[in-house]
């Protein structure tokens, strides 16, 4: 049995060309991914009992910027900031290529090395 279209889906289909619908779907997916990332960062920070200020310090970022990223509905972190925050929270990120090969993008172990180097200096 085919799924019934929602009012939103019907409006999108009626108002947007095929190319616009494809672009709209891309943007929606990007927003969902961004929201998931920010939710994971905030939940992990809270689970670890870490303040936003401590997270910012650990990631080498400004506390006000981290606070904005984790509380603003319009937050849009740069890749650099997202990777720094993940590493500071101990979150590893790995990409699976179409070939099946896996590539490490964020390594919490590298963050520990950075922290150790900074402490030694």
FISELO-350876 format. One record per atom (N, C-alpha, C): residue in one letter; atom name; residue number from 1; x, z, y. Coordinates in Angstrom, 3 decimals. Atoms other than C-alpha are relative to their C-alpha. Example, Ala and Ser with C-alpha at 12.3 -4.5 7.8 and 13.67 -1.06 7.14 Angstrom:
2
('A'; 'N'; 1; (0.890; 0.000; -1.190))
('A'; 'CA'; 1; (12.300; 7.800; -4.500))
('A'; 'C'; 1; (0.900; 0.000; 1.200))
('S'; 'N'; 2; (-0.820; -0.060; -1.190))
('S'; 'CA'; 2; (13.670; 7.140; -1.060))
('S'; 'C'; 2; (-0.770; 0.730; 1.090))
END
This chain:
121
('X'; 'N'; 1; (0.842; 0.000; -1.176))
('X'; 'CA'; 1; (0.000; 0.000; 0.000))
('X'; 'C'; 1; (0.892; 0.000; 1.246))
('X'; 'N'; 2; (-0.847; 0.071; -1.197))
('X'; 'CA'; 2; (1.565; -1.046; 3.347))
('X'; 'C'; 2; (-0.262; 1.174; 0.934))
('X'; 'N'; 3; (0.125; -1.089; -0.966))
('X'; 'CA'; 3; (2.259; 1.627; 5.931))
('X'; 'C'; 3; (-0.777; -0.470; 1.213))
('X'; 'N'; 4; (0.740; 0.291; -1.210))
('X'; 'CA'; 4; (-0.055; 1.742; 8.900))
('X'; 'C'; 4; (0.926; 0.169; 1.202))
('X'; 'N'; 5; (-0.819; -0.092; -1.201))
('X'; 'CA'; 5; (1.620; 1.071; 12.253))
('X'; 'C'; 5; (-0.512; 1.123; 0.893))
('X'; 'N'; 6; (0.382; -0.996; -0.994))
('X'; 'CA'; 6; (1.672; 3.906; 14.736))
('X'; 'C'; 6; (-0.311; -0.722; 1.301))
('X'; 'N'; 7; (0.301; 0.591; -1.312))
('X'; 'CA'; 7; (0.436; 3.290; 18.280))
('X'; 'C'; 7; (1.293; -0.417; 0.700))
('X'; 'N'; 8; (-1.289; 0.317; -0.611))
('X'; 'CA'; 8; (4.051; 3.367; 19.437))
('X'; 'C'; 8; (0.566; -1.294; -0.597))
('X'; 'N'; 9; (-0.521; 1.197; 0.660))
('X'; 'CA'; 9; (5.121; 0.769; 16.869))
('X'; 'C'; 9; (-0.791; -1.242; 0.411))
('X'; 'N'; 10; (0.833; 1.132; -0.414))
('X'; 'CA'; 10; (2.186; -1.470; 17.799))
('X'; 'C'; 10; (0.326; -0.415; 1.429))
('X'; 'N'; 11; (-0.333; 0.301; -1.397))
('X'; 'CA'; 11; (3.055; -1.211; 21.506))
('X'; 'C'; 11; (1.351; -0.682; 0.088))
('X'; 'N'; 12; (-1.328; 0.610; -0.002))
('X'; 'CA'; 12; (6.722; -2.005; 20.862))
('X'; 'C'; 12; (-0.091; -1.437; -0.489))
('X'; 'N'; 13; (0.148; 1.347; 0.554))
('X'; 'CA'; 13; (5.740; -5.020; 18.743))
('X'; 'C'; 13; (-0.693; -0.936; 0.989))
('X'; 'N'; 14; (0.753; 0.828; -0.944))
('X'; 'CA'; 14; (3.311; -6.268; 21.412))
('X'; 'C'; 14; (0.763; -0.269; 1.290))
('X'; 'N'; 15; (-0.634; 0.106; -1.317))
('X'; 'CA'; 15; (5.524; -5.701; 24.446))
('X'; 'C'; 15; (1.413; -0.553; -0.006))
('X'; 'N'; 16; (-1.404; 0.404; 0.031))
('X'; 'CA'; 16; (9.030; -6.567; 23.282))
('X'; 'C'; 16; (0.211; -1.222; -0.877))
('X'; 'N'; 17; (-0.385; 1.149; 0.822))
('X'; 'CA'; 17; (10.552; -9.778; 22.002))
('X'; 'C'; 17; (0.784; 0.523; -1.203))
('X'; 'N'; 18; (-0.769; -0.395; 1.183))
('X'; 'CA'; 18; (12.363; -9.737; 18.663))
('X'; 'C'; 18; (1.379; 0.536; 0.395))
('X'; 'N'; 19; (-1.334; -0.441; -0.444))
('X'; 'CA'; 19; (15.755; -9.466; 20.416))
('X'; 'C'; 19; (-0.082; 1.363; 0.678))
('X'; 'N'; 20; (0.166; -1.300; -0.677))
('X'; 'CA'; 20; (14.476; -6.596; 22.571))
('X'; 'C'; 20; (-0.316; 1.103; -0.998))
('X'; 'N'; 21; (0.311; -1.001; 1.029))
('X'; 'CA'; 21; (13.068; -4.817; 19.499))
('X'; 'C'; 21; (1.264; 0.397; -0.756))
('X'; 'N'; 22; (-1.256; -0.296; 0.692))
('X'; 'CA'; 22; (16.457; -5.097; 17.771))
('X'; 'C'; 22; (0.858; 0.914; 0.877))
('X'; 'N'; 23; (-0.792; -0.833; -0.910))
('X'; 'CA'; 23; (18.228; -3.668; 20.836))
('X'; 'C'; 23; (-0.618; 1.392; 0.141))
('X'; 'N'; 24; (0.699; -1.288; -0.083))
('X'; 'CA'; 24; (15.591; -0.924; 21.145))
('X'; 'C'; 24; (0.310; 0.842; -1.241))
('X'; 'N'; 25; (-0.287; -0.725; 1.247))
('X'; 'CA'; 25; (16.134; 0.027; 17.482))
('X'; 'C'; 25; (1.439; 0.510; -0.011))
('X'; 'N'; 26; (-1.403; -0.446; -0.080))
('X'; 'CA'; 26; (19.906; 0.178; 18.056))
('X'; 'C'; 26; (0.139; 1.217; 0.907))
('X'; 'N'; 27; (-0.096; -1.120; -0.946))
('X'; 'CA'; 27; (19.484; 2.445; 21.052))
('X'; 'C'; 27; (-0.625; 1.267; -0.564))
('X'; 'N'; 28; (0.658; -1.160; 0.611))
('X'; 'CA'; 28; (17.064; 4.729; 19.212))
('X'; 'C'; 28; (0.909; 0.614; -1.056))
('X'; 'N'; 29; (-0.915; -0.509; 1.033))
('X'; 'CA'; 29; (19.508; 5.015; 16.291))
('X'; 'C'; 29; (1.179; 0.728; 0.630))
('X'; 'N'; 30; (-1.129; -0.645; -0.685))
('X'; 'CA'; 30; (22.372; 5.819; 18.674))
('X'; 'C'; 30; (-0.418; 1.352; 0.571))
('X'; 'N'; 31; (0.487; -1.276; -0.548))
('X'; 'CA'; 31; (20.282; 8.524; 20.375))
('X'; 'C'; 31; (-0.220; 1.032; -1.102))
('X'; 'N'; 32; (0.203; -0.932; 1.120))
('X'; 'CA'; 32; (19.308; 10.044; 17.031))
('X'; 'C'; 32; (1.336; 0.522; -0.518))
('X'; 'N'; 33; (-1.330; -0.420; 0.464))
('X'; 'CA'; 33; (22.941; 10.090; 15.928))
('X'; 'C'; 33; (0.631; 0.980; 0.974))
('X'; 'N'; 34; (-0.550; -0.896; -1.019))
('X'; 'CA'; 34; (24.026; 11.669; 19.213))
('X'; 'C'; 34; (-0.682; 1.360; -0.064))
('X'; 'N'; 35; (0.731; -1.263; 0.063))
('X'; 'CA'; 35; (21.284; 14.293; 18.967))
('X'; 'C'; 35; (0.369; 0.800; -1.245))
('X'; 'N'; 36; (-0.413; -0.679; 1.234))
('X'; 'CA'; 36; (22.245; 15.088; 15.371))
('X'; 'C'; 36; (1.378; 0.620; 0.183))
('X'; 'N'; 37; (-1.350; -0.517; -0.241))
('X'; 'CA'; 37; (25.899; 15.467; 16.379))
('X'; 'C'; 37; (-0.052; 1.249; 0.864))
('X'; 'N'; 38; (0.057; -1.149; -0.906))
('X'; 'CA'; 38; (25.069; 17.815; 19.256))
('X'; 'C'; 38; (-0.681; 1.200; -0.663))
('X'; 'N'; 39; (0.678; -1.079; 0.728))
('X'; 'CA'; 39; (22.694; 19.837; 17.048))
('X'; 'C'; 39; (0.957; 0.658; -0.990))
('X'; 'N'; 40; (-0.975; -0.539; 0.966))
('X'; 'CA'; 40; (25.409; 20.219; 14.385))
('X'; 'C'; 40; (1.069; 0.812; 0.723))
('X'; 'N'; 41; (-1.019; -0.744; -0.761))
('X'; 'CA'; 41; (27.991; 21.255; 16.992))
('X'; 'C'; 41; (-0.537; 1.352; 0.443))
('X'; 'N'; 42; (0.572; -1.255; -0.503))
('X'; 'CA'; 42; (25.681; 23.861; 18.518))
('X'; 'C'; 42; (-0.313; 0.964; -1.138))
('X'; 'N'; 43; (0.328; -0.874; 1.134))
('X'; 'CA'; 43; (24.470; 25.209; 15.158))
('X'; 'C'; 43; (1.264; 0.596; -0.614))
('X'; 'N'; 44; (-1.265; -0.493; 0.568))
('X'; 'CA'; 44; (28.036; 25.494; 13.854))
('X'; 'C'; 44; (0.618; 1.042; 0.920))
('X'; 'N'; 45; (-0.545; -0.965; -0.971))
('X'; 'CA'; 45; (29.172; 27.229; 17.041))
('X'; 'C'; 45; (-0.735; 1.326; -0.117))
('X'; 'N'; 46; (0.790; -1.230; 0.104))
('X'; 'CA'; 46; (26.318; 29.732; 16.764))
('X'; 'C'; 46; (0.264; 0.726; -1.316))
('X'; 'N'; 47; (-0.267; -0.597; 1.312))
('X'; 'CA'; 47; (26.925; 30.308; 13.039))
('X'; 'C'; 47; (1.338; 0.730; -0.009))
('X'; 'N'; 48; (-1.325; -0.619; -0.061))
('X'; 'CA'; 48; (30.562; 31.085; 13.789))
('X'; 'C'; 48; (0.065; 1.127; 1.026))
('X'; 'N'; 49; (0.012; -1.061; -1.010))
('X'; 'CA'; 49; (29.540; 33.461; 16.586))
('X'; 'C'; 49; (0.968; -0.259; 1.136))
('X'; 'N'; 50; (-0.962; 0.372; -1.037))
('X'; 'CA'; 50; (31.731; 31.567; 19.034))
('X'; 'C'; 50; (-0.736; -0.304; 1.306))
('X'; 'N'; 51; (0.600; 0.313; -1.302))
('X'; 'CA'; 51; (30.921; 31.457; 22.729))
('X'; 'C'; 51; (0.355; -1.431; 0.388))
('X'; 'N'; 52; (-0.296; 1.355; -0.498))
('X'; 'CA'; 52; (30.801; 28.121; 24.521))
('X'; 'C'; 52; (1.351; -0.009; 0.715))
('X'; 'N'; 53; (-1.283; -0.101; -0.703))
('X'; 'CA'; 53; (33.730; 29.287; 26.627))
('X'; 'C'; 53; (1.167; 0.004; -0.994))
('X'; 'N'; 54; (-1.053; -0.041; 1.025))
('X'; 'CA'; 54; (35.807; 30.081; 23.511))
('X'; 'C'; 54; (0.153; -1.357; -0.674))
('X'; 'N'; 55; (-0.057; 1.334; 0.594))
('X'; 'CA'; 55; (34.897; 26.719; 21.987))
('X'; 'C'; 55; (0.721; -0.965; 0.932))
('X'; 'N'; 56; (-0.646; 0.873; -0.983))
('X'; 'CA'; 56; (35.924; 24.940; 25.174))
('X'; 'C'; 56; (1.505; 0.239; 0.019))
('X'; 'N'; 57; (-1.420; -0.341; -0.022))
('X'; 'CA'; 57; (39.245; 26.771; 25.218))
('X'; 'C'; 57; (0.705; -0.532; -1.241))
('X'; 'N'; 58; (-0.572; 0.460; 1.261))
('X'; 'CA'; 58; (39.902; 25.978; 21.580))
('X'; 'C'; 58; (0.134; -1.523; -0.059))
('X'; 'N'; 59; (-0.002; 1.469; 0.010))
('X'; 'CA'; 59; (39.086; 22.295; 22.164))
('X'; 'C'; 59; (0.818; -0.588; 1.143))
('X'; 'N'; 60; (-0.754; 0.486; -1.148))
('X'; 'CA'; 60; (41.112; 22.083; 25.380))
('X'; 'C'; 60; (-0.876; -0.702; 1.023))
('X'; 'N'; 61; (0.959; 0.595; -0.924))
('X'; 'CA'; 61; (38.034; 21.274; 27.467))
('X'; 'C'; 61; (-0.463; 1.025; 1.027))
('X'; 'N'; 62; (0.553; -0.895; -1.019))
('X'; 'CA'; 62; (36.401; 22.725; 30.577))
('X'; 'C'; 62; (-1.255; 0.674; -0.548))
('X'; 'N'; 63; (1.150; -0.755; 0.502))
('X'; 'CA'; 63; (33.864; 25.455; 29.767))
('X'; 'C'; 63; (-1.308; -0.548; 0.553))
('X'; 'N'; 64; (1.247; 0.510; -0.594))
('X'; 'CA'; 64; (31.287; 24.015; 32.184))
('X'; 'C'; 64; (-0.429; -1.302; -0.667))
('X'; 'N'; 65; (0.321; 1.250; 0.680))
('X'; 'CA'; 65; (31.501; 20.615; 30.480))
('X'; 'C'; 65; (-0.567; 0.224; -1.389))
('X'; 'N'; 66; (0.495; -0.317; 1.340))
('X'; 'CA'; 66; (31.009; 22.091; 27.024))
('X'; 'C'; 66; (-1.389; 0.617; 0.097))
('X'; 'N'; 67; (1.313; -0.608; -0.197))
('X'; 'CA'; 67; (28.099; 24.191; 28.271))
('X'; 'C'; 67; (-1.045; -1.089; 0.271))
('X'; 'N'; 68; (0.923; 1.102; -0.314))
('X'; 'CA'; 68; (26.472; 21.047; 29.742))
('X'; 'C'; 68; (-0.288; -0.844; -1.243))
('X'; 'N'; 69; (0.175; 0.824; 1.202))
('X'; 'CA'; 69; (27.063; 19.061; 26.543))
('X'; 'C'; 69; (-0.948; 0.638; -1.004))
('X'; 'N'; 70; (0.777; -0.680; 1.025))
('X'; 'CA'; 70; (25.446; 21.681; 24.354))
('X'; 'C'; 70; (-1.372; 0.471; 0.460))
('X'; 'N'; 71; (1.302; -0.461; -0.484))
('X'; 'CA'; 71; (22.463; 22.442; 26.587))
('X'; 'C'; 71; (-0.834; -1.083; 0.674))
('X'; 'N'; 72; (0.724; 1.040; -0.735))
('X'; 'CA'; 72; (21.524; 19.260; 28.467))
('X'; 'C'; 72; (-0.670; -0.995; -0.950))
('X'; 'N'; 73; (0.715; 0.994; 0.807))
('X'; 'CA'; 73; (18.896; 16.924; 27.007))
('X'; 'C'; 73; (0.602; -1.390; 0.191))
('X'; 'N'; 74; (-0.585; 1.315; -0.295))
('X'; 'CA'; 74; (20.789; 14.016; 28.588))
('X'; 'C'; 74; (1.496; -0.046; -0.315))
('X'; 'N'; 75; (-1.432; -0.045; 0.309))
('X'; 'CA'; 75; (24.219; 14.992; 27.234))
('X'; 'C'; 75; (0.414; -1.229; -0.791))
('X'; 'N'; 76; (-0.526; 1.164; 0.708))
('X'; 'CA'; 76; (26.328; 12.088; 26.067))
('X'; 'C'; 76; (1.519; 0.143; -0.083))
('X'; 'N'; 77; (-1.440; -0.278; 0.077))
('X'; 'CA'; 77; (29.770; 13.221; 24.888))
('X'; 'C'; 77; (0.818; -1.259; -0.241))
('X'; 'N'; 78; (-0.931; 1.072; 0.333))
('X'; 'CA'; 78; (32.708; 10.873; 24.890))
('X'; 'C'; 78; (0.468; 0.221; -1.435))
('X'; 'N'; 79; (-0.535; -0.124; 1.360))
('X'; 'CA'; 79; (34.229; 10.189; 21.493))
('X'; 'C'; 79; (1.102; 1.051; -0.029))
('X'; 'N'; 80; (-1.098; -0.961; -0.070))
('X'; 'CA'; 80; (37.292; 12.172; 22.546))
('X'; 'C'; 80; (-0.533; 1.434; 0.008))
('X'; 'N'; 81; (0.550; -1.351; -0.076))
('X'; 'CA'; 81; (35.232; 15.238; 23.484))
('X'; 'C'; 81; (-0.700; 0.398; -1.299))
('X'; 'N'; 82; (0.691; -0.308; 1.257))
('X'; 'CA'; 82; (33.086; 15.024; 20.341))
('X'; 'C'; 82; (1.014; 0.323; -1.094))
('X'; 'N'; 83; (-1.020; -0.240; 1.020))
('X'; 'CA'; 83; (36.180; 14.784; 18.128))
('X'; 'C'; 83; (0.715; 1.320; 0.245))
('X'; 'N'; 84; (-0.662; -1.277; -0.321))
('X'; 'CA'; 84; (37.855; 17.699; 19.947))
('X'; 'C'; 84; (-0.875; 1.186; -0.398))
('X'; 'N'; 85; (0.915; -1.093; 0.327))
('X'; 'CA'; 85; (34.769; 19.884; 19.531))
('X'; 'C'; 85; (-0.149; 0.160; -1.508))
('X'; 'N'; 86; (0.109; -0.087; 1.460))
('X'; 'CA'; 86; (34.402; 19.021; 15.846))
('X'; 'C'; 86; (1.244; 0.663; -0.591))
('X'; 'N'; 87; (-1.236; -0.580; 0.529))
('X'; 'CA'; 87; (38.048; 19.825; 15.151))
('X'; 'C'; 87; (0.091; 1.486; 0.329))
('X'; 'N'; 88; (-0.062; -1.405; -0.418))
('X'; 'CA'; 88; (37.813; 23.087; 17.114))
('X'; 'C'; 88; (-0.944; 0.875; -0.820))
('X'; 'N'; 89; (0.962; -0.749; 0.812))
('X'; 'CA'; 89; (34.821; 24.113; 14.989))
('X'; 'C'; 89; (0.303; -0.088; -1.496))
('X'; 'N'; 90; (-0.345; 0.135; 1.410))
('X'; 'CA'; 90; (36.510; 23.139; 11.721))
('X'; 'C'; 90; (-0.837; -1.041; -0.726))
('X'; 'N'; 91; (0.822; 1.057; 0.597))
('X'; 'CA'; 91; (34.257; 20.130; 11.149))
('X'; 'C'; 91; (0.873; -1.227; -0.245))
('X'; 'N'; 92; (-0.727; 1.228; 0.331))
('X'; 'CA'; 92; (35.916; 17.228; 9.338))
('X'; 'C'; 92; (-0.963; -1.174; 0.102))
('X'; 'N'; 93; (0.822; 1.210; -0.080))
('X'; 'CA'; 93; (34.661; 13.700; 9.917))
('X'; 'C'; 93; (0.735; -1.122; -0.707))
('X'; 'N'; 94; (-0.582; 1.064; 0.796))
('X'; 'CA'; 94; (35.280; 10.889; 7.487))
('X'; 'C'; 94; (-0.929; -1.214; 0.077))
('X'; 'N'; 95; (0.775; 1.239; -0.010))
('X'; 'CA'; 95; (34.152; 7.245; 7.706))
('X'; 'C'; 95; (0.175; -0.696; -1.333))
('X'; 'N'; 96; (-0.061; 0.789; 1.228))
('X'; 'CA'; 96; (33.288; 5.214; 4.644))
('X'; 'C'; 96; (-0.147; -1.463; 0.407))
('X'; 'N'; 97; (-0.010; 1.412; -0.358))
('X'; 'CA'; 97; (34.199; 1.561; 5.163))
('X'; 'C'; 97; (-0.834; -0.806; -0.997))
('X'; 'N'; 98; (0.772; 0.831; 0.934))
('X'; 'CA'; 98; (32.159; -1.270; 3.622))
('X'; 'C'; 98; (0.732; -0.275; -1.310))
('X'; 'N'; 99; (-0.795; 0.207; 1.217))
('X'; 'CA'; 99; (35.009; -1.681; 1.113))
('X'; 'C'; 99; (-0.040; 1.205; -0.929))
('X'; 'N'; 100; (0.018; -1.239; 0.775))
('X'; 'CA'; 100; (34.403; 1.874; -0.097))
('X'; 'C'; 100; (1.147; 0.923; 0.365))
('X'; 'N'; 101; (-1.132; -0.819; -0.442))
('X'; 'CA'; 101; (37.655; 3.077; 1.440))
('X'; 'C'; 101; (-0.493; 1.068; 0.976))
('X'; 'N'; 102; (0.345; -1.096; -0.906))
('X'; 'CA'; 102; (37.418; 6.409; 3.249))
('X'; 'C'; 102; (1.153; 0.240; 0.966))
('X'; 'N'; 103; (-0.992; -0.214; -1.045))
('X'; 'CA'; 103; (39.206; 7.072; 6.513))
('X'; 'C'; 103; (-0.346; 1.300; 0.722))
('X'; 'N'; 104; (0.213; -1.264; -0.698))
('X'; 'CA'; 104; (39.619; 10.527; 8.034))
('X'; 'C'; 104; (0.079; -0.237; 1.504))
('X'; 'N'; 105; (0.044; 0.173; -1.450))
('X'; 'CA'; 105; (38.594; 10.498; 11.704))
('X'; 'C'; 105; (0.289; 1.302; 0.735))
('X'; 'N'; 106; (-0.235; -1.311; -0.602))
('X'; 'CA'; 106; (38.641; 14.216; 12.508))
('X'; 'C'; 106; (0.493; 0.932; -1.085))
('X'; 'N'; 107; (-0.588; -0.919; 0.960))
('X'; 'CA'; 107; (40.842; 16.713; 10.752))
('X'; 'C'; 107; (0.148; 1.372; 0.643))
('X'; 'N'; 108; (-0.179; -1.357; -0.528))
('X'; 'CA'; 108; (40.418; 20.428; 11.443))
('X'; 'C'; 108; (1.427; 0.509; -0.194))
('X'; 'N'; 109; (-1.386; -0.421; 0.234))
('X'; 'CA'; 109; (43.916; 20.897; 9.975))
('X'; 'C'; 109; (0.886; -0.439; 1.153))
('X'; 'N'; 110; (-0.775; 0.469; -1.154))
('X'; 'CA'; 110; (45.305; 18.807; 12.851))
('X'; 'C'; 110; (-0.244; 0.909; 1.195))
('X'; 'N'; 111; (0.333; -0.923; -1.098))
('X'; 'CA'; 111; (43.508; 21.123; 15.296))
('X'; 'C'; 111; (0.781; 1.298; -0.154))
('X'; 'N'; 112; (-0.766; -1.232; 0.243))
('X'; 'CA'; 112; (45.170; 24.140; 13.666))
('X'; 'C'; 112; (1.465; -0.204; 0.361))
('X'; 'N'; 113; (-1.391; 0.324; -0.348))
('X'; 'CA'; 113; (48.557; 22.431; 14.077))
('X'; 'C'; 113; (0.179; 0.008; 1.509))
('X'; 'N'; 114; (-0.051; 0.018; -1.461))
('X'; 'CA'; 114; (47.820; 21.863; 17.770))
('X'; 'C'; 114; (-0.022; 1.422; 0.541))
('X'; 'N'; 115; (0.107; -1.393; -0.454))
('X'; 'CA'; 115; (46.806; 25.504; 18.226))
('X'; 'C'; 115; (1.295; 0.761; -0.287))
('X'; 'N'; 116; (-1.260; -0.669; 0.333))
('X'; 'CA'; 116; (49.940; 26.699; 16.426))
('X'; 'C'; 116; (1.121; -0.427; 0.938))
('X'; 'N'; 117; (-1.016; 0.516; -0.906))
('X'; 'CA'; 117; (52.139; 24.460; 18.604))
('X'; 'C'; 117; (-0.162; 0.596; 1.394))
('X'; 'N'; 118; (0.254; -0.555; -1.320))
('X'; 'CA'; 118; (50.462; 25.738; 21.788))
('X'; 'C'; 118; (0.374; 1.481; 0.041))
('X'; 'N'; 119; (-0.327; -1.429; 0.043))
('X'; 'CA'; 119; (50.895; 29.360; 20.697))
('X'; 'C'; 119; (1.509; 0.220; -0.005))
('X'; 'N'; 120; (-1.449; -0.136; 0.093))
('X'; 'CA'; 120; (54.569; 28.809; 19.960))
('X'; 'C'; 120; (0.688; -0.323; 1.323))
('X'; 'N'; 121; (-0.618; 0.432; -1.279))
('X'; 'CA'; 121; (55.222; 27.264; 23.399))
('X'; 'C'; 121; (0.026; 1.084; 1.037))
END
